């Protein structure tokens, strides 16, 4: 067996080594496909010993000099920030007050920015609160080199204000008019030199998206900002069409024919793809036999094909307000693999046998073919089950009986889940509505009644049963895990709950958490406590490690039910094929790169969620500007030393009520123990969960900032979508080695070089 550990270290520490990914390194050190398992084990061992570092994109680097710490940068608007270490050295890990993060001042930040992976060192300086300080010494990998912003001109030179708060100063893009760009156009730029405390950044315009404020430009801005691929390459579309031409619904092969079975789908009324269907019968023992039938995407998307590589690159469908960017071409996602009513479709079926009490006793898999008997929208189901809808008279007795049985079993399974310790947060979820120009026209709260819970319980049951079946076979697969929360976060949450007037005896007890969630349900503090609990939990992710799923209270869990829109589900479907083809010889997914694949797919998922969140914010702020919204009813969702974060109760938008806007004749300070801000003279207290009517002071659309003030303020509220220059423009430009700098007066509009009142944000 090759000594891969030594070979890898020798290779990555040689002079002039350029970081490569696992597949390339395997060849460089003399490995092959047959030795890939030993190679990957060596990589994992070296990572665990901290001899090598694998970046988010998979590049392998040696850990540098002793004392260098690798991590990710998170900057604040002041220019300072924090290093969040990948592996925390003991001296930092023991600094419990700051969760082991390393504080880095603006002067020690260099040109590192939020999201960058860097090396840093601890320096001989402490903050006033005693926090350990550090200095960035080397950039490992940039979070991105492509950004979106608004173009403007000054003194015959072109500049771009990058959207968001990542840069405080504009980026110089050279001669004006490149690519036909005009002032206030939204553009995509590639950074050539990143800005620092002393120098302006430099970049080049790669694409002009269109005039600021033009319908559709906000969507394109977010898509390019997050690097989300929209159009499919032609070769991918060609392969998808070929799969469509090969599909013959009459040729079932060895598939189990379920086309005569009573099978239904239940989805949102506006759903475009239908990837899951349900059947439910009883056997001679009186046991339930639940059939969860999922679109067989693996039949059309072969491993290693052009379609597969594109799906892996995307990782997930992206659900943006008003538009879906699919993982697969629509001929597959909305056609071949969509379980449409009355159409024969190929599926992967999981048949789960339950006792009358809802105890699972057996799981069986099959490649199958179904023909959905009837499609239902969520809104139609509950009235039919309860026998109070005239439309139900047009539904056959067989289908009505199926829906009632589904409801009965789902409620049994739901009760068993919560008895086992599962957690369900009660968080209000708002859905935006749009006009024909994709502008926000309103917002409505999403319902989550028992019709939704039926499908939710069956999908959870299928995911759990598949994972347990794989685990029983000792297969290695891509799990969906939710690690247990860290004790300090649990303790902090318990303190918060006590400050709100409730008691959480054991912060680590799921039973106590369940009781608390039910106790506050329907009360004014329900959302505050549920959001606080959510923030205390870790993020779910994909990995091969057996970490369990904390919120669901299960040891084994995976994603099986949505292969149209999630790549991890597709990997699970391929494993089912392996089990069906070789029941006794299946080994599961190849260990090479499985953990890295999970890491990459987790990042793709978070990218999609961030893009949805940011575009929602942009559209809501635009709606507020267009409708001249001046007053909002809000709830306080966060308390910081510099002010209060307030979220609209009717409009799901969050803004900052700065501490300076709480009153001129009082001094307010944070009471961390009570999660509040208190006035020293008046005793006026504002705490998380309080409801507050606020006025809109300013909207900065490009920075995606919303500032509030109390109604008692005499200043006139302003809402403007003008693009202000970033903080410290003038200071940065003066220090720049460039001879040009942005002019503070432009023909098209005025751009202030520095905000008149600098608000501290984190």
Secondary structure, DSSP 8 states (H G I E B T S, - for coil): ---HHHHHHHHHTSTT---B-HHHHHHHTT--GGGHHHHHHHHHHHHHTTSEEE-TT--EEE--STT-EEEEEEE-TTS-EEEEESS--HHHHT-GGGTT-EEE-GGGTTT--TT-EEEEEEEEEE-TT--EEEEEEEEEE-S-SEEEEEEEEETTEEEEEESTTS-SS-EEEEETTGGG--TTEEEEEEEEE---SSS-EEEEEEEEEEETT-TTHHHHHHHHHTT---S--HHHHHHHHHHHHH--TT--TT-EEETTS--EEEE-TT-----EEEEEEE-TTS-EEEEEEEE-HHHHS-TTSHHHHHHHHH-B-EEETTEEE-SS-HHIIIIITS--TT-EEEEEEEEEEE-TT--EEEEEEEEEEEE-SEEEEHHHHHHHHTT--GGGGGS-HHHHHHHHHHHHHHHHHHHHHHHTT--------EEEEE-TTS-EEEEEE----HHHHHHHHHHHHHHHHHHHHHHHTT-B--EEEB----HHHHHHHHHHHHHTT---S-TT-HHHHHHHHHHHTTSTTHHHHHHHHHHHS---EEESS---BTTTTBS-----S-TTTBHHHHHHHHHHHHHHH-TTT--BS-STTHHHHHHHHHHHHHHHHHHHHHHHHHHHHHHHHHTT--EEEEEEEEEETTEEEEEESSS--EEEEEGGGS-TT--EEEEGGGTEEEETTT--EEETT-EEEEEEEEEETTTTEEEEEETT--S----B------TTHHHHHHH-SSS----SB-SS-B--SS-SS-----
